Amino acid sequence: MLFNSVHFLVFFPIVVLIYYLIPQRVKYLWLLAASYYFYMSWNPGYALLILVCTVATWGSALILAACGQRPDKKSQKRKRWFLAGCILLNLGILFFFKYYVFAADSIGKLCGFLGISIQMPVFDVLLPVGISFYTFQALGYLFDVHRGEIPAERNFLRYALFISFFPQLVAGPIERSRNLMHQLYEPHKFDFRRVKDGLLLMGWGFFQKLVIADRIAVLVDTVYGDYTCYSGMQIALATLLFAFQIYCDFAGYSDIAVGAARVMGFTLTKNFKSPYFATTVSGFWRSWHISLTTWFRDYVYIPLGGNRCGKGRKYRNLLLTFAVSGLWHGAGWNFVVWGMLNGLYQVAGDLTGSLRARLQEKLHIHTDCGSYRLVQGVVTFLLVDFAWLFFRAESLETALQMLWHSIYNIGLFSFFAPDNMLGIQTIALSEKSFFLMLLGLVILMLVDYLKKRGTDFKAALARQNIWFRWLVYYMLIFGILIFGVYGPEYDASTFIYFQF
C-alpha cells in the first residue's frame, strides 16, 4: 500500500478514527492489526518473513537479558552464541532475498574469468518490501539489549508493533527501541494541534513526492533509460536533477511517515536536515538519512574502532562502513562504488586538511564569510551529485559507459543554444512542466534554507491570522491535486527507497 495511493487515503483515516475511539488498553492491538494489513497489502506472504524476524529477535533478546544477569563464563558464552545465531538468521534471510542473485552472478563471473566452469543454483524470488529497514530495526534492538542499554521487551505483541509500525515500516526512519518502544505504552489522546501539525507535515511530504520528485523522474528516467541518445551535458543535467528527485522522494516519504505517526500521537526520528546546504561531505551524511547513518555509526563504525585508533585504521573503518552502507542500499557493485566514493571523499578531506589550512593562510582566504561557505557548499554538492550517478545507473558497467559517453560527447554548445532551452526540448518535459519543476525546486530550497537558519514553520504559521493559515492549507492541497504528476489512470508511483 503506497502512501500516495487511494487505498492509503481510505485506510489511514479509518485507522486514526478507530484508534481514538477505542480504549487505551487495546490501541496497540489495533495498530498491530492495521500494520500487518498495511504490509500484507503488497503480498500476504511477506507477513511470514517479518513474523520470523520478530519472533527470533524477541526471543533472543529475552535470552540475552537472562544470560546478562549471570556473570559466569558459561552464561556469557551462551549469550554470545544466541546473539550470533539470531544475527545470522536475520542476515541470512536478508541475504537470500536481496543478495543471493548478486552474489551468485558475481561468483559466476569471477569463476568464468579464472577459467572455472560453475553452475550456481537459481531461485526466482521477489524482494520483500522494506526487508532491509525492519531487519536493521530489529537488529538494533537486539544490540541494545545485548549492551544492557535497554531492558528486553516481554510483551510480544507490543514488540511486534515496534517492528511493524506501519508509518515507518517499509522505508524508515529506522527507529531505535529507546525512542519508540516506551511510546507504545503511553496514552495518546486526540489533540487537535498535534493532528493538524501531522497533517501539514504529510501535505508537505506529498508535495515533495508528487509535484517535484515524480516530475523530475520523467526527465531522469528518459535520459538514463537511453543515455546514448543524449549528450554529456544532458546526462549531467539529469544527474543533477536526480539529486533532487531522490531527496524529494525519500524526504517526502519520511515526512509523510513522521506526520502520520504524529497524527496518532507518536514522535518518530527526523530523517533529514537540509542536506544539500552542507558544506562538507561528512556534514551531508550527518543530515541525510540520519536514522541509517547513525545506525551504521553505532553498530558498525564504532565497534570497528571508529576514530579512537590510528589514522590508518580510522580510514579503514570509514571506508568499510560506507562500502557496507552502499551494499545495504542495493545488490550491485555500483552501490558499493557509490558508498566507497562518499567514504573516499571524507578520507581525502581529512588527509588534505592541513594542506588546505596552509594554503588558506598564505592566500589570505577568509573562511568565516558567506562566500567561502557558498563555495564549500557548491563543491560538496557536486561531489555528492557525481556519486549519485553510480547510485542511479542500472549497473557499474552502465555507469562507467555513461561517463565515457559523456566525456566524448559533451554537447556543450548545442546544450546552451538559445533555441534549445538548456537541452530540455530533446528530453521529456514540456516547457510548462519544466518551469513548474523549477518553481517547486525554488520552494524546496527556500524552505530548507529557512530550516537551516532555525525557522520553525509550524510555529510561524500558527502565529498568523486564521484566514492566512487556511489559505496556505488550501494552496498546498490544490497545488498537489492540480500540479502533481500522476500515472496512467492515476496509478501511484512507488517510492525509490522501497527497493531497498
Residue pairs with C-beta under 8 A, 6 or more apart in sequence:
1 7
1 8
1 11
1 38
1 41
1 42
2 8
2 492
2 493
2 494
2 495
3 205
3 206
3 209
3 253
3 256
3 257
3 260
3 495
4 206
4 209
4 210
4 492
4 493
5 492
6 490
6 492
7 41
11 34
11 37
11 38
12 260
15 30
15 31
15 34
15 264
16 263
16 264
18 30
19 27
19 30
19 31
19 264
20 189
20 190
22 30
24 187
24 188
27 188
28 157
28 158
28 161
28 184
29 157
31 161
31 165
31 166
31 264
32 157
32 160
32 161
32 164
34 166
35 161
35 164
35 165
35 166
35 169
36 47
36 164
38 166
38 169
39 46
39 47
39 50
39 129
39 130
39 164
39 166
39 169
39 170
40 46
40 47
42 129
43 126
43 128
43 129
46 128
46 129
49 93
49 97
49 128
49 131
50 134
50 163
50 164
51 160
52 89
52 93
53 90
53 93
53 134
53 135
53 138
53 163
54 138
54 156
54 159
54 160
54 163
54 164
56 86
56 89
56 90
57 86
57 90
57 138
57 139
57 141
57 142
57 163
58 153
58 156
58 159
58 160
60 82
60 83
60 85
60 86
60 142
61 141
61 142
61 145
61 152
61 153
62 152
62 154
63 78
63 79
63 82
64 79
64 82
64 83
64 142
64 145
64 146
64 152
65 145
65 151
65 152
67 75
67 76
67 78
67 79
67 82
68 79
68 146
68 148
70 76
79 146
83 142
83 146
86 142
87 139
87 142
90 135
90 138
90 139
91 135
91 139
93 131
93 135
94 131
94 132
94 135
95 103
96 123
96 125
97 125
97 126
97 127
97 128
97 131
98 127
98 131
98 132
98 331
99 327
99 331
100 123
100 125
101 123
101 331
102 331
102 332
103 331
104 120
104 121
104 122
105 120
106 333
107 118
107 120
108 118
108 120
111 117
111 118
127 499
129 170
129 498
130 169
130 170
130 171
130 498
132 328
132 500
133 168
133 169
133 170
133 171
133 172
133 174
133 500
134 163
134 164
134 169
136 174
136 292
136 295
136 328
137 162
137 163
137 174
137 175
138 163
139 299
140 174
140 176
140 177
140 295
140 298
140 299
141 150
141 153
141 162
141 176
141 177
141 181
143 299
144 150
144 176
144 177
144 178
145 151
145 152
149 178
150 177
150 178
150 181
153 159
153 162
153 177
153 181
158 181
158 184
158 185
159 181
161 184
162 175
162 177
162 180
162 181
162 184
165 175
165 180
165 261
165 266
167 256
167 257
167 258
167 260
167 261
167 266
167 268
168 174
168 175
168 257
168 258
168 261
168 268
170 498
171 250
171 253
171 254
171 257
171 495
171 497
171 498
171 500
172 254
172 257
172 271
172 289
172 291
172 292
172 497
173 254
173 257
173 258
173 268
173 269
173 270
173 271
173 290
173 291
174 269
174 291
174 292
174 295
175 268
175 269
175 291
176 269
179 267
179 268
179 269
180 266
180 268
183 265
183 266
183 267
186 265
188 264
188 265
188 266
189 265
191 265
194 262
194 263
194 265
195 262
195 263
197 259
197 262
197 458
198 258
198 259
198 260
198 261
198 262
198 263
198 264
199 259
199 263
200 259
200 458
200 461
200 473
200 476
201 255
201 256
201 258
201 259
201 262
202 255
202 256
202 259
202 260
202 263
203 259
203 473
203 476
203 477
203 480
204 252
204 255
204 259
204 447
204 476
205 251
205 252
205 253
205 254
205 255
205 256
205 257
205 259
206 252
206 256
206 480
206 484
207 252
207 440
207 476
207 479
207 480
208 248
208 249
208 251
208 252
208 255
208 444
209 248
209 249
209 252
209 253
209 256
209 495
210 480
210 484
210 485
210 486
211 436
211 440
211 479
211 480
211 483
211 484
211 485
212 244
212 245
212 248
212 252
212 437
212 440
212 441
212 444
213 244
213 245
213 246
213 248
213 249
213 252
214 249
214 484
214 485
214 486
214 493
215 429
215 433
215 436
215 437
215 440
215 485
216 241
216 242
216 244
216 245
216 248
216 437
217 245
217 249
217 485
217 493
218 428
218 429
218 433
218 485
219 237
219 238
219 241
219 424
219 427
219 428
219 429
219 437
220 238
220 241
220 242
220 245
220 392
221 428
222 238
222 427
222 428
223 230
223 234
223 235
223 237
223 238
223 427
223 428
224 238
224 242
224 392
224 393
224 394
224 402
227 235
227 398
227 401
227 402
227 405
228 405
230 238
230 411
230 426
230 427
231 406
231 409
231 410
231 411
231 414
231 415
231 423
232 405
232 406
232 407
232 408
232 409
232 410
232 411
233 410
233 411
233 412
233 415
233 423
234 411
234 415
234 423
234 426
234 427
235 402
235 405
235 406
236 406
237 415
237 422
237 423
237 424
238 427
239 385
239 386
239 388
239 389
239 392
240 385
241 437
242 388
242 389
242 392
243 276
243 381
243 384
243 385
243 388
244 276
244 441
244 444
245 496
246 388
246 391
246 392
246 496
247 272
247 275
247 276
248 444
249 495
249 496
249 497
250 271
250 272
250 289
250 495
250 496
250 497
251 271
251 272
252 495
253 495
253 497
254 271
254 272
257 268
258 268
258 269
258 270
258 271
261 267
261 268
262 268
269 290
269 291
270 290
271 289
271 290
271 291
272 287
272 288
272 289
272 290
273 286
273 287
273 290
273 451
273 452
274 287
274 448
274 449
274 451
274 452
275 284
275 287
275 288
276 284
276 377
276 381
276 384
276 445
276 448
277 287
277 377
277 448
277 449
277 452
278 284
278 286
278 287
278 377
278 380
279 373
279 376
279 377
279 380
280 349
280 376
280 380
281 342
281 345
281 346
281 349
281 380
281 383
281 384
282 346
282 349
283 380
284 380
284 384
285 293
285 342
286 293
292 325
292 328
293 325
296 321
296 324
296 325
297 321
300 320
300 321
300 324
301 317
301 318
301 321
304 316
304 317
304 320
304 321
305 313
305 314
305 317
306 314
306 317
307 314
307 317
309 317
311 350
315 347
315 350
318 343
318 346
318 347
319 340
319 343
319 344
319 347
321 343
322 339
322 340
322 342
322 343
323 336
323 339
323 340
323 343
324 339
325 339
326 335
326 336
326 337
326 338
326 339
326 340
326 342
327 335
327 336
327 339
328 500
329 335
329 338
329 339
329 391
329 500
330 391
330 499
330 500
332 395
332 396
333 395
333 396
334 390
334 391
334 393
334 394
334 395
334 396
334 398
334 399
335 390
335 391
337 390
337 396
337 399
338 387
338 388
338 390
338 391
341 386
341 387
341 390
342 384
342 387
345 383
345 387
359 365
360 367
365 372
366 372
389 399
389 402
389 403
390 396
390 399
393 399
393 402
411 423
414 420
414 423
415 422
415 423
416 422
420 426
421 431
421 434
424 431
424 434
429 437
436 483
440 483
447 457
450 457
451 457
461 469
461 472
462 469
485 493
486 492
487 493
